[in-house]
Amino acid sequence: MSTEDRVKATAKNVEGKVQEFVGEVTGDPEQKAEGKAKQAEGNVRHSVENVKDDVKRAID
């Protein structure tokens, strides 16, 4: 629905991928786990936006 919200979700996903990579390279499992969590958050945000779009289409 909101382009701004989709951009934020994508940014969160990218941030998580970078953090996971850094954790992988440095051998820091905590960084890696936090990166995966951020990616999951980004995916949830995308899903929420998809549901919003579906509801809007159903109403229109």
N, C-alpha and C positions, 0 to 999 in steps of 0.2 A: 504494500500500500504506500508506504512512505519511502521514497528513495533515500532519504537521509537515514532512516532506520536500517535499510538494507546495506548502506555503505558502512554504518557502524558495525553491523553484524559481520560483514566481510573483513573489516579492519581487525575485529576481535579474533577472527579465525586466523588471519595472517600473523597477528601478534603471537597467537598460540603456537603456530607452526614454527616461528622463529625461536620462541622460547624452548619448545621441545627439542629443536635442533641444537641449540646451545647446551641444553642439558645432556643431550646425547654426546656431543663433542667433548664436553668437560667431564662427563661421567657423573653428573649431578642428578640423581633420580628425582629429587624434589623439584628441580627446575623442569625436568621432563614431564612430571606429573602435572605441574601447574600449567604447562603449555597445552597438554591434552585437555585439561579442564576448560581452558579458555576456548579451545577449538569446539568443545561440546557446547559451551555457552553461545558461541557464534552460530552453531547449527540450530540451537533452540530458537534463537532470535529470528533466523531465517524461517523456521517453521511457523513461528507466531505471525510473521508477515504474510506467509502463504495462506494461513487460516483467515487472516483479516481480508485478504484479497478474495478468497472464496466466499466469505460471508457477504462482502460488498457486492460481488457478482450475483449472488443469490437474491439479494434484496432488490437490486436493479432489475 
